[in-house]
């Protein structure tokens, strides 16, 4: 894998510690820890994913780097400040993915904290979050990018109240020759039926509309604290979601809420 990165030219990336100084650890991601960093030149702050040794970095990191690099700035998509390479003689080196700092955490963390105090998220706040996420998705879709993992944990808040879409590791770029996808990826409880169907039937495909389904499930997550079927094993949920029974369950839930 290191050879693959050398072929891509990433070994020529700038040394990160020339510009960025680590302040504190703020989380742990799939491929490594996340830190708050400060820019030595202007004092601005950012978040950095310091990825585990290059030898274990896979195609998801390449996909995220490619998509973030190609996107123009948008207020509802996390800003990308660049990829850096930290040389280490023992491990072979680390990749630093520097992104906008979202101090408010994820909206999943917010609703979970509210539930701990026997409170539900206000509908006006849910609407505000979904509106920001929709604007971010519109920007992605206008650039022919499917996020493919929309959920509360991938919608972050800034201390100023900004709504930011993050985590493009499983996102896909559409082209003129390929306006639909047929790879089943995402987080089970939030996956659209047409995405799940691609796992069993290779002639199935989907487009950007699958993100809208996932955002709808996120709306339920914000209202209830968890997505539908979360009491099931993820594999069992994958079989339930495309069923008529699941769609009936969602419809009845909406009708009940409207009647109250």
C-alpha positions, 0 to 999 in steps of 0.5 A, spaced: 500 500 500 505 504 501 508 503 494 501 505 491 501 512 495 508 513 492 505 512 485 500 517 487 506 522 489 503 523 496 510 522 499 512 529 496 507 532 501 509 537 505 511 536 512 505 537 517 509 540 523 512 545 519 505 548 519 501 545 524 502 544 532 498 539 536 494 541 542 490 536 544 486 529 542 479 530 541 477 523 538 478 517 535 476 515 528 476 508 523 484 509 521 487 513 527 486 519 532 483 526 531 487 532 534 485 539 535 491 543 532 493 550 531 496 553 525 503 556 527 503 562 522 496 565 523 494 561 530 487 558 526 485 552 529 483 545 525 482 538 526 487 533 523 486 525 522 493 522 523 492 516 520 495 509 522 501 508 518 501 508 511 501 501 510 494 500 513 491 506 509 486 503 504 482 506 498 477 509 503 482 514 505 484 515 497 477 516 496 476 521 501 482 525 499 480 525 492 473 528 493 475 533 498 480 536 494 475 536 488 470 540 492 469 547 492 468 550 499 461 550 501 458 552 508 455 546 510 461 541 507 467 541 512 473 545 509 479 541 507 486 544 509 490 539 505 494 532 506 500 532 509 506 527 510 509 526 517 516 522 516 517 516 521 523 512 520 520 506 524 513 506 521 514 509 514 510 515 516 503 518 517 498 521 513 495 528 516 488 530 513 487 537 516 480 539 516 475 544 519 474 544 526 467 542 528 467 544 536 460 542 537 461 535 536 456 530 532 448 531 532 448 524 534 452 526 541 447 532 542 441 528 541 444 522 546 446 527 551 439 530 551 436 523 552 440 522 558 436 528 561 430 526 559 429 531 554 427 530 546 430 534 541 426 540 539 422 540 532 425 546 530 432 544 531 431 538 528 429 542 522 435 546 522 439 541 522 436 537 516 436 544 512 443 545 513 445 537 511 440 538 505 444 544 503 450 540 503 447 534 500 445 539 494 452 541 493 455 534 493 449 532 488 451 538 484 458 535 483 455 528 482 458 526 488 453 521 493 455 521 500 453 514 501 453 514 509 449 520 511 447 519 519 447 523 525 455 521 526 457 524 520 453 531 521 457 535 525 456 542 529 460 548 530 460 552 536 457 558 531 451 553 530 454 551 523 452 544 520 457 540 516 457 534 512 463 530 514 466 523 512 467 522 505 471 515 505 465 511 502 463 517 497 462 515 490 464 520 484 459 519 478 461 520 471 458 522 464 459 514 463 456 512 470 451 516 472 449 510 477 452 506 482 451 498 484 456 497 490 453 496 497 456 501 502 454 505 508 451 503 515 446 498 515 440 502 519 441 508 514 442 504 508 436 505 502 433 499 500 436 500 493 443 500 496 442 494 500 439 490 493 445 491 490 448 486 495 444 480 492 442 483 485 448 485 481 443 488 476 440 493 481 443 500 481 442 507 485 443 514 484 444 520 489 437 519 491 439 514 496 442 520 500 435 523 501 433 516 504 438 516 509 437 523 511 430 521 512 432 516 517 437 521 520 431 525 522 428 519 525 434 518 529 434 525 531 427 525 534 427 518 537 435 518 539 436 512 534 434 509 527 428 504 526 430 497 527 436 499 532 434 493 536 436 488 531 443 485 529 445 490 523 445 484 518 437 482 520 436 490 519 438 489 512 433 484 510 428 488 514 429 495 510 427 493 503 421 490 506 413 492 505 413 491 513 418 496 514 415 502 509 408 500 513 412 501 519 415 508 517 408 510 514 404 508 520 409 512 525 408 518 521 401 518 521 401 517 528 405 523 529 401 527 525 394 525 529 398 527 536 
